[in-house]
Amino acid sequence: MAKEPAVVLTVFAGGLIAMQAPINSMLGKSVGTFAAASVSFIVGTIALVLITLLVGGGFGDLDEARHLSWYYLMGGVLGAVYVTTALVAVRELGAGGVTAATIAGQLSLSLVIDQLGILGVDKQAITWQRMLGVLLLALGTVLIVRD
């Protein structure tokens, strides 16, 4: 995929994530925090299984996952931590605050991952421009979440 379509697609998905926390929060108020996170993942799992079967060609190479290091299988756990945290935090921070804080955390750790070249990504140095971007994002997060 070329860079421009990837950016557009990711911006679109980011917009959907802004909706995720308030939707899950309302579900959590109805059924409880962990039950809501579970329901969210169950519905998502069903959707992904259907997409895999109808569009992705099935689960033919699934057994190859056994050759991966354990931490490459933890994506679902990381997603569960995020979904559960966001559905609770949105009640205090609002959708904008949760989204801003999420992006600030993502960008901060992603710079470290890039710098170290871990988890299968190519090394990219932490430059002053990247650091400035993180600092500006942190400032933006503070401005969005303050009363």
C-alpha positions in Angstrom: 0.0 0.0 0.0 1.3 3.5 -0.9 1.9 6.0 1.8 -1.0 8.4 1.0 -3.8 5.7 1.0 -2.3 4.3 4.2 -2.5 7.7 5.9 -6.1 8.3 4.7 -7.1 4.8 5.8 -5.4 5.2 9.2 -7.0 8.7 9.8 -10.4 7.1 9.0 -9.8 4.2 11.5 -8.6 6.8 14.0 -11.9 8.6 13.6 -13.7 5.3 14.3 -11.6 4.8 17.5 -12.8 8.2 18.7 -16.3 6.7 18.7 -15.2 3.4 20.4 -14.7 4.7 23.9 -18.1 6.4 24.3 -19.9 3.5 22.7 -18.2 1.0 25.0 -18.7 3.3 28.0 -22.5 3.3 27.5 -22.3 -0.5 27.1 -20.3 -0.6 30.3 -22.9 1.4 32.2 -25.5 -1.1 31.1 -23.6 -4.4 31.6 -20.5 -3.6 33.7 -17.0 -2.6 32.7 -15.4 -6.0 32.0 -18.6 -7.5 30.5 -18.7 -4.5 28.1 -15.0 -5.0 27.1 -15.8 -8.7 26.6 -18.8 -8.0 24.5 -16.8 -5.6 22.4 -14.2 -8.2 21.7 -16.7 -10.9 21.0 -18.5 -8.8 18.4 -15.1 -7.7 16.9 -14.0 -11.3 16.8 -17.1 -12.4 15.0 -16.7 -9.6 12.5 -13.0 -10.5 11.9 -13.8 -14.2 11.5 -16.4 -13.4 8.9 -14.1 -11.1 7.1 -11.3 -13.7 7.2 -13.6 -16.4 5.8 -15.3 -14.3 3.2 -12.4 -12.0 2.0 -9.2 -13.2 3.5 -9.1 -16.7 2.2 -9.6 -18.5 5.5 -7.3 -19.6 8.3 -4.9 -21.7 6.2 -1.6 -20.4 7.7 -2.8 -20.0 11.3 -0.6 -22.8 12.5 2.4 -20.7 11.6 1.7 -18.5 14.7 3.2 -21.3 16.9 6.6 -20.3 15.5 6.4 -16.7 16.8 7.7 -15.4 20.0 5.0 -15.2 22.7 4.9 -11.4 22.7 3.7 -11.4 19.1 0.6 -13.1 20.3 -0.2 -10.4 22.9 -1.9 -7.9 20.6 -5.4 -8.9 21.9 -4.3 -8.5 25.5 -3.0 -5.0 24.7 -6.2 -4.2 22.9 -8.2 -5.4 25.9 -6.2 -3.2 28.2 -6.9 -0.2 25.9 -10.6 -0.9 25.4 -11.2 -1.4 29.2 -9.2 1.7 30.1 -10.9 3.9 27.5 -14.4 2.9 28.4 -13.8 3.9 32.0 -11.6 7.0 31.3 -14.1 8.5 28.8 -16.4 9.2 31.6 -13.9 11.7 33.1 -11.9 12.8 30.1 -14.6 12.8 27.3 -14.0 11.3 23.9 -11.5 14.1 22.9 -9.5 13.6 26.1 -9.3 9.8 25.8 -8.3 10.1 22.1 -5.6 12.8 22.8 -4.2 10.8 25.7 -4.2 7.6 23.7 -2.4 9.2 20.8 0.2 10.8 23.1 0.9 7.4 24.6 1.0 5.7 21.2 3.4 8.3 19.8 5.7 8.4 22.8 6.2 4.6 22.9 6.3 4.3 19.2 9.4 6.6 19.1 11.2 4.3 21.5 10.2 1.2 19.5 11.5 3.0 16.3 14.7 4.1 18.0 15.4 0.6 19.2 14.2 -1.1 16.0 12.3 -3.7 18.0 9.1 -5.7 17.3 9.9 -6.1 13.7 10.2 -2.4 12.7 13.2 -0.8 11.1 15.3 1.5 13.2 14.5 5.2 13.0 16.3 7.7 15.1 14.6 10.0 17.6 15.2 13.4 16.0 14.6 16.8 17.5 11.6 17.2 15.1 10.1 14.0 16.4 10.7 15.0 20.0 9.1 18.4 19.3 6.1 16.6 17.8 5.7 14.5 21.0 6.0 17.6 23.2 3.4 19.5 21.1 1.1 16.5 21.3 1.6 16.3 25.1 0.8 20.0 25.3 -2.3 19.5 23.2 -3.4 16.7 25.4 -3.0 18.9 28.5 -5.1 21.6 26.9 -7.8 19.2 25.8 -8.2 17.4 29.2 -8.0 20.5 31.5 -11.1 21.9 32.9 
